């Protein structure tokens, strides 16, 4: 890792700390060929960290890398302050951001799975979930009791989340006739802002990491009678805890059922290429990297014309995937995204020739509202229309008295 990349990592860790409600009072870094088994960093650097901690009167030390349970315990014993690693910090942020019952359960499951191998130094946090009197079995130690309680809670959460996942699957079947798009991307890339700009809905948007965890699905009108169901998903970040990815897997099933993934990229971020690689790695882990993808470079309003030209060239030569360039702050600029989605919806719609009695105004209005009418003519009291229609509408037309579907392609 070069100096610039290391600086970006530290800057992101600082933002995570601030998001969690902390204040950064100092930074200590070390370049290592490989982590040291005892403290992760060298003993001389630990001594430096102790002096810096005393000077700044810090109450918490946060590592940008994941620590083993032994390393965390050794560091806390030496430094005499609380020590967290990156995964625990992210889990803590998710815990404060979760709003729905499902998100809260997902975060709790991830926290408990992270906590289980670290009980020897984290037992004091269990008062939130342990009932106390009456739960300790004969002859059990406190550690054994804690492990048993956590194991039971993990099993209970998994069972409940499996039930929610089955309910989601049923809901998705009900939307099977609709074209669906899922917004994915690095945290704070502007996914929720794009969805709000496209729909006008009052979605929660904030310029902070992990501003929202709960998926939101809205219908986006594309014009010409076409629409898309668009789902916002939780943002990704480098070194996202594996327990968290596993816990949110059911939520991200929405992305698996999507006709296209809209990979939103913060065009103004100097490290956007690394962020793209992080998102692609998480999509691979979730087995979503085979889905059709459209790159959406957002926040163009923060770039000069020259910077935008450089960005477009870099995107074309280095990524080689379909891309659009937009700003969620510019509704007119989002038309390029709508145009691309409209073409993708059209490509999946069957084209049919429909004969409708001239007096059946309801059927004609439905064709214009839910489909895309390409041609219309009238002869002998029959309206002949050539149109692209969703399959759900096609089925209704075929069952409607007086309406004839002549051909499809």
C-alpha positions as CSV (number, residue, x, y, z in Angstrom):
1,X,0.0,0.0,0.0
2,X,1.4,3.4,-1.0
3,X,1.4,6.6,1.1
4,X,-1.5,8.1,-0.7
5,X,-3.7,5.0,-0.3
6,X,-2.6,4.7,3.3
7,X,-3.7,8.3,3.9
8,X,-7.1,7.6,2.3
9,X,-7.6,4.6,4.6
10,X,-6.8,6.6,7.7
11,X,-9.1,9.4,6.5
12,X,-11.9,6.9,6.0
13,X,-11.3,5.4,9.5
14,X,-11.6,9.0,10.9
15,X,-14.9,9.4,9.1
16,X,-16.1,6.1,10.5
17,X,-15.1,7.2,14.0
18,X,-16.9,10.5,13.6
19,X,-20.0,8.7,12.3
20,X,-19.9,6.6,15.4
21,X,-19.8,9.7,17.6
22,X,-16.1,9.8,18.4
23,X,-13.5,12.5,18.0
24,X,-10.1,11.7,16.5
25,X,-7.3,13.2,18.7
26,X,-4.3,11.5,17.1
27,X,-3.1,9.1,14.5
28,X,-0.3,6.5,14.8
29,X,0.7,4.4,11.8
30,X,3.3,1.8,10.9
31,X,4.3,0.1,7.6
32,X,4.5,-3.7,8.2
33,X,5.4,-6.6,5.9
34,X,3.1,-8.8,8.0
35,X,1.1,-8.5,11.2
36,X,2.9,-9.3,14.4
37,X,1.3,-12.1,16.4
38,X,1.2,-10.4,19.8
39,X,0.0,-6.9,19.2
40,X,-0.5,-6.8,15.4
41,X,2.0,-3.8,15.3
42,X,5.6,-3.9,16.7
43,X,6.4,-3.6,20.4
44,X,8.2,-0.3,19.8
45,X,5.1,1.1,18.1
46,X,2.9,-0.1,20.9
47,X,5.0,1.9,23.3
48,X,4.7,4.9,21.1
49,X,0.9,4.3,21.0
50,X,0.9,4.2,24.8
51,X,2.7,7.5,25.0
52,X,0.4,9.2,22.5
53,X,-2.7,7.8,24.3
54,X,-1.5,9.3,27.6
55,X,-0.6,12.6,26.0
56,X,-4.1,13.0,24.4
57,X,-5.9,11.4,27.3
58,X,-7.7,9.1,24.9
59,X,-10.3,6.6,26.1
60,X,-10.4,4.5,22.9
61,X,-7.9,3.2,20.4
62,X,-9.2,2.0,17.0
63,X,-7.2,-0.1,14.6
64,X,-7.9,0.1,10.9
65,X,-7.3,-3.7,10.5
66,X,-9.0,-6.6,12.1
67,X,-7.4,-7.9,15.3
68,X,-7.5,-11.5,16.6
69,X,-9.0,-12.0,20.1
70,X,-5.6,-12.5,21.5
71,X,-4.2,-9.3,19.9
72,X,-7.1,-7.2,21.2
73,X,-6.6,-8.6,24.8
74,X,-2.9,-8.0,24.7
75,X,-3.3,-4.4,23.5
76,X,-5.9,-3.6,26.1
77,X,-3.7,-5.1,28.9
78,X,-0.8,-2.9,27.8
79,X,-2.6,0.3,26.9
80,X,-5.1,0.2,29.7
81,X,-7.8,1.6,27.4
82,X,-10.6,0.2,25.3
83,X,-9.3,-1.2,21.9
84,X,-11.6,-1.7,18.9
85,X,-10.8,-2.9,15.4
86,X,-12.4,-1.8,12.2
87,X,-15.0,-4.5,12.1
88,X,-16.3,-3.7,15.6
89,X,-16.4,0.0,14.8
90,X,-18.5,-0.7,11.6
91,X,-20.8,-3.0,13.6
92,X,-21.3,-0.3,16.2
93,X,-22.3,2.2,13.5
94,X,-24.7,-0.3,11.9
95,X,-26.3,-0.8,15.3
96,X,-27.0,2.9,15.7
97,X,-28.3,3.2,12.1
98,X,-30.7,0.3,12.1
99,X,-34.3,1.4,12.1
100,X,-36.5,-1.5,11.1
101,X,-36.9,-4.7,13.2
102,X,-35.2,-6.7,10.4
103,X,-32.1,-4.4,10.2
104,X,-31.8,-4.5,14.0
105,X,-31.9,-8.3,14.0
106,X,-29.3,-8.5,11.2
107,X,-26.9,-6.2,13.0
108,X,-27.4,-8.0,16.4
109,X,-26.7,-11.3,14.7
110,X,-23.4,-9.9,13.2
111,X,-22.4,-8.4,16.5
112,X,-23.0,-11.7,18.4
113,X,-21.1,-13.7,15.9
114,X,-18.2,-11.3,16.2
115,X,-18.4,-11.3,19.9
116,X,-18.5,-15.1,20.5
117,X,-14.7,-15.8,20.1
118,X,-13.9,-12.6,22.1
119,X,-15.9,-13.3,25.2
120,X,-12.9,-13.4,27.5
121,X,-12.4,-9.6,27.1
122,X,-15.9,-8.5,26.0
123,X,-18.1,-10.2,28.7
124,X,-19.0,-6.9,30.2
125,X,-21.1,-6.0,27.2
126,X,-23.5,-9.0,27.7
127,X,-25.7,-7.4,30.3
128,X,-27.8,-6.1,27.4
129,X,-28.9,-9.6,26.3
130,X,-28.4,-11.8,29.4
131,X,-31.4,-12.1,31.7
132,X,-29.2,-12.9,34.8
133,X,-30.8,-15.0,37.6
134,X,-32.1,-18.3,36.6
135,X,-30.1,-18.7,33.4
136,X,-26.9,-20.2,34.8
137,X,-26.8,-24.0,34.7
138,X,-25.4,-26.1,37.6
139,X,-21.6,-26.1,37.6
140,X,-21.2,-23.7,34.6
141,X,-18.6,-21.0,34.6
142,X,-19.7,-17.4,33.7
143,X,-17.9,-17.8,30.3
144,X,-19.8,-21.0,29.5
145,X,-23.0,-19.4,30.5
146,X,-22.4,-16.4,28.2
147,X,-21.5,-18.7,25.3
148,X,-24.7,-20.7,25.8
149,X,-26.8,-17.6,25.9
150,X,-25.2,-16.1,22.9
151,X,-25.5,-19.4,21.0
152,X,-29.2,-19.6,21.8
153,X,-29.8,-16.0,20.7
154,X,-27.9,-16.5,17.4
155,X,-30.0,-19.6,16.6
156,X,-33.2,-17.6,17.4
157,X,-32.1,-14.6,15.2
158,X,-31.3,-16.9,12.3
159,X,-34.7,-18.6,12.6
160,X,-36.5,-15.2,12.6
161,X,-34.5,-13.8,9.7
162,X,-35.1,-17.0,7.7
163,X,-38.8,-16.3,8.1
164,X,-38.4,-12.8,6.9
165,X,-36.4,-14.0,3.9
166,X,-39.2,-16.4,3.0
167,X,-41.7,-13.5,3.2
168,X,-39.5,-11.3,1.0
169,X,-39.3,-14.1,-1.5
170,X,-43.1,-14.3,-1.6
171,X,-43.3,-10.5,-2.1
172,X,-40.8,-10.7,-5.0
173,X,-42.9,-13.3,-6.8
174,X,-45.8,-10.8,-6.6
175,X,-43.5,-8.3,-8.5
176,X,-42.3,-10.8,-11.1
177,X,-44.0,-9.0,-13.9
178,X,-42.1,-5.8,-13.3
179,X,-38.7,-4.7,-14.5
180,X,-36.5,-4.3,-11.4
181,X,-33.3,-2.4,-10.8
182,X,-31.2,-2.4,-7.6
183,X,-28.9,0.4,-6.6
184,X,-25.6,-0.9,-5.2
185,X,-22.3,0.9,-4.5
186,X,-19.8,2.2,-2.0
187,X,-21.3,3.9,1.1
188,X,-22.1,7.6,0.6
189,X,-21.9,7.3,-3.2
190,X,-25.4,8.9,-3.5
191,X,-27.7,5.9,-4.1
192,X,-30.5,7.2,-1.9
193,X,-30.2,10.7,-3.4
194,X,-30.6,9.2,-6.9
195,X,-33.7,7.3,-5.9
196,X,-35.2,10.3,-4.2
197,X,-34.5,12.5,-7.3
198,X,-36.0,10.0,-9.6
199,X,-39.2,9.5,-7.6
200,X,-39.6,12.6,-5.5
201,X,-40.2,10.5,-2.5
202,X,-39.1,11.6,1.0
203,X,-36.3,9.1,1.5
204,X,-33.8,9.8,4.3
205,X,-30.6,11.2,2.8
206,X,-27.5,12.4,4.8
207,X,-23.9,13.1,3.8
208,X,-22.6,10.5,6.2
209,X,-21.3,6.9,5.9
210,X,-24.1,4.3,6.1
211,X,-26.9,6.9,6.4
212,X,-29.5,4.2,5.8
213,X,-29.4,0.4,6.1
214,X,-33.0,-0.5,5.3
215,X,-33.8,-1.3,1.6
216,X,-36.4,1.0,0.0
217,X,-38.3,0.1,-3.2
218,X,-40.0,2.7,-5.3
219,X,-41.6,2.8,-8.7
220,X,-39.8,5.1,-11.2
221,X,-41.7,6.3,-14.2
222,X,-39.6,6.3,-17.3
223,X,-42.1,7.8,-19.8
224,X,-43.8,6.1,-22.8
225,X,-45.9,4.1,-20.3
226,X,-42.8,2.3,-18.9
227,X,-41.7,2.1,-15.3
228,X,-39.1,0.3,-13.2
229,X,-39.2,-0.9,-9.6
230,X,-36.0,0.5,-8.1
231,X,-34.5,-0.7,-4.8
232,X,-31.9,1.1,-2.7
233,X,-29.6,-1.3,-0.8
234,X,-27.1,-0.9,2.1
235,X,-23.8,0.7,1.0
236,X,-20.5,-1.2,0.9
237,X,-17.1,-0.3,2.3
238,X,-13.6,-1.7,2.2
239,X,-13.0,-4.5,4.7
240,X,-16.7,-4.9,5.4
241,X,-17.0,-7.5,8.2
242,X,-17.9,-10.9,6.9
243,X,-20.4,-11.5,9.6
244,X,-22.2,-8.3,8.5
245,X,-22.3,-9.4,4.8
246,X,-23.7,-12.8,5.9
247,X,-26.4,-11.1,8.0
248,X,-27.5,-8.8,5.3
249,X,-27.5,-11.5,2.6
250,X,-31.3,-11.9,2.8
251,X,-31.8,-8.2,2.3
252,X,-29.5,-8.2,-0.7
253,X,-31.5,-11.0,-2.3
254,X,-33.5,-8.1,-3.8
255,X,-30.4,-7.4,-5.9
256,X,-30.2,-11.1,-7.0
257,X,-33.7,-10.8,-8.5
258,X,-33.0,-7.5,-10.3
259,X,-32.9,-7.2,-14.1
260,X,-30.0,-4.8,-13.7
261,X,-27.7,-3.6,-11.0
262,X,-27.1,0.1,-11.0
263,X,-23.6,0.4,-9.6
264,X,-23.5,4.0,-8.2
265,X,-20.0,5.6,-8.1
266,X,-18.9,8.8,-6.4
267,X,-17.3,10.5,-9.4
268,X,-15.8,13.2,-7.2
269,X,-13.9,10.8,-5.0
270,X,-10.2,10.6,-5.9
271,X,-10.1,6.9,-5.1
272,X,-13.3,5.9,-7.0
273,X,-11.5,3.1,-8.8
274,X,-10.5,1.4,-5.6
275,X,-14.1,1.8,-4.4
276,X,-15.4,0.2,-7.6
277,X,-13.0,-2.8,-6.9
278,X,-14.3,-3.1,-3.3
279,X,-18.0,-3.1,-4.4
280,X,-17.1,-5.7,-7.1
281,X,-15.4,-7.9,-4.5
282,X,-18.5,-7.8,-2.2
283,X,-20.8,-8.6,-5.2
284,X,-18.6,-11.5,-6.0
285,X,-18.8,-12.8,-2.4
286,X,-22.6,-12.5,-2.6
287,X,-22.6,-14.3,-5.9
288,X,-24.1,-11.2,-7.6
289,X,-21.3,-10.5,-10.0
290,X,-23.0,-12.2,-12.9
291,X,-25.9,-9.8,-12.9
292,X,-26.2,-7.2,-15.8
293,X,-24.7,-4.0,-14.5
294,X,-24.8,-0.4,-15.4
295,X,-22.2,2.0,-13.9
296,X,-23.8,5.3,-12.7
297,X,-21.2,8.0,-12.1
298,X,-22.8,10.4,-9.6
299,X,-21.9,13.8,-8.2
300,X,-20.8,15.3,-11.6
301,X,-21.8,18.7,-10.1
302,X,-18.7,18.6,-8.0
303,X,-16.4,18.3,-11.1
304,X,-15.1,20.9,-13.5
305,X,-15.6,20.3,-17.2
306,X,-12.0,19.3,-17.6
307,X,-12.2,16.9,-14.7
308,X,-15.4,15.4,-16.1
309,X,-13.6,14.8,-19.5
310,X,-10.7,13.0,-17.7
311,X,-13.2,10.9,-15.7
312,X,-15.1,9.8,-18.8
313,X,-11.9,8.8,-20.5
314,X,-10.7,6.8,-17.5
315,X,-14.0,5.1,-17.2
316,X,-14.0,4.1,-20.9
317,X,-10.5,2.8,-21.0
318,X,-10.2,1.1,-17.5
319,X,-13.7,-0.3,-16.9
320,X,-15.1,-1.3,-20.3
321,X,-18.7,-1.5,-19.0
322,X,-21.8,0.5,-20.0
323,X,-21.9,3.8,-18.0
324,X,-23.9,6.9,-17.6
325,X,-22.8,10.2,-15.9
326,X,-25.3,12.0,-13.7
327,X,-25.8,14.3,-10.7
328,X,-28.6,13.6,-8.3
329,X,-28.8,17.4,-7.8
330,X,-29.7,17.8,-11.5
331,X,-33.1,16.3,-12.5
332,X,-32.5,17.0,-16.2
333,X,-29.2,15.2,-16.0
334,X,-30.9,12.1,-14.7
335,X,-32.7,11.7,-18.1
336,X,-29.7,9.9,-19.4
337,X,-30.2,7.2,-16.7
338,X,-33.9,7.1,-17.5
339,X,-33.1,6.7,-21.2
340,X,-30.8,3.8,-20.6
341,X,-33.3,2.1,-18.3
342,X,-36.1,2.7,-20.8
343,X,-34.1,0.8,-23.5
344,X,-33.4,-2.1,-21.2
345,X,-37.1,-2.4,-20.2
346,X,-38.1,-2.2,-23.9
347,X,-35.7,-5.0,-24.8
348,X,-37.5,-7.4,-22.4
349,X,-41.1,-6.5,-23.4
350,X,-42.9,-8.6,-25.9
351,X,-44.2,-6.7,-29.0
352,X,-47.8,-7.6,-29.9
353,X,-50.5,-6.7,-32.4
354,X,-53.8,-6.1,-30.5
355,X,-57.3,-5.6,-31.9
356,X,-59.6,-3.7,-29.5
357,X,-63.2,-2.7,-30.1
358,X,-63.4,1.0,-30.6
359,X,-65.8,1.3,-27.7
360,X,-63.5,-0.4,-25.2
361,X,-61.9,2.8,-24.0
362,X,-60.6,1.1,-20.8
363,X,-58.5,-1.4,-22.7
364,X,-57.1,1.2,-24.9
365,X,-56.2,3.5,-22.0
366,X,-54.6,0.6,-20.2
367,X,-52.4,-0.2,-23.2
368,X,-51.2,3.4,-23.3
369,X,-50.7,3.6,-19.5
370,X,-49.0,0.3,-18.9
371,X,-47.4,-0.4,-22.3
372,X,-45.7,1.4,-25.1
373,X,-47.9,1.9,-28.1
374,X,-45.9,2.1,-31.3
375,X,-48.7,2.3,-33.9
376,X,-52.4,2.7,-34.0
377,X,-55.0,2.5,-36.8
378,X,-58.8,2.1,-37.0
379,X,-61.0,0.1,-39.4
380,X,-64.6,-1.1,-39.2
381,X,-64.9,-0.2,-35.5
382,X,-61.7,-2.0,-34.5
383,X,-58.7,-0.2,-33.1
384,X,-55.5,-2.0,-34.2
385,X,-52.5,-1.3,-32.0
386,X,-48.9,-2.4,-32.2
387,X,-47.4,-2.2,-28.7
388,X,-44.7,-3.4,-26.3
389,X,-46.5,-4.6,-23.2
390,X,-45.5,-6.2,-19.9
391,X,-46.2,-9.9,-19.6
392,X,-48.7,-9.3,-16.8
393,X,-50.7,-7.0,-19.1
394,X,-50.4,-9.4,-22.0
395,X,-52.1,-12.1,-19.9
396,X,-55.0,-9.7,-19.0
397,X,-55.5,-8.7,-22.6
398,X,-55.7,-12.3,-23.7
399,X,-58.4,-13.0,-21.2
400,X,-60.4,-9.8,-22.0
401,X,-63.6,-10.3,-24.0
402,X,-63.5,-8.7,-27.4
403,X,-59.8,-8.2,-27.4
404,X,-57.6,-10.2,-29.8
405,X,-53.8,-10.6,-29.5
406,X,-52.7,-11.5,-33.0
407,X,-49.0,-11.9,-32.7
408,X,-46.1,-11.5,-30.3
409,X,-42.3,-11.5,-30.6
